[in-house]
Amino acid sequence: MPHSLGILLSGRGSNFIAIADSIDAGRIPDARISAVITNKADAPGIATARQRGLNALAIPSKGKSREEHDREVVSALKKNDVDLVCLAGYMRLLSPWFVQQFPRRILNIHPSLLPAFPGLEAQEQAFAYGVKVSGCTVHFVDEELDHGPIIVQKTVAVLDSDDEHKLATRILEQEHLAYTEAINVVLAGKFRIVGRRLIVDEKS
Ligand code: GAR
């Protein structure tokens, strides 16, 4: 049975598209996307999922408590036998209950080198701070914001000629590569987590 991925998104969906393209091109072997779920019915990413013939579900969060919305999302993920949840620009905090439903099976991508600049508009935060290097992080989701063990990070140099948008564009290119790498690490399962450190087991 191929691995069954569930993608959660709230917006543009370029990370979702990168993952879908990697699966189609065989760069993520033995996997399929079983559900793409959005909390925003008008998210461009969900329209793309529909166009691609994927199982695209809008589960609006507006007017619901976090627990109530999370229960609906988890129920849809389980109904579709999802075994790896990928947050791809999903701009909602997951409740601890949600996290506990998929232990070490929820990934998130964040556009900074965590633990620097968690939260919203990370690229703008990094640019305004004046860092010379930024990048992106794919990590396991735990109960805290942008916090779980790191799977993959990629660096991006900040140039004197940059503005927030140019920097964000180059970080996004690296995000698309990082997410595929991280999914492959997790699906291969050949790693240990020691403290916060993910260590890929030696190839025998
Ligand atoms: C990406 O840059 C992602 O790293 C960021 O939202 C963007 C979504 O773009 N996520 C966060 O900031 C989460 N804290 P996309 O919809 O084109 O994938």
Residues whose N, C-alpha, C, O or C-beta is under 5 A from the ligand:
A	BS01	GAR	G11 R12 G13 S14 N15 F16 A88 G89 I109 H110 P111 G119
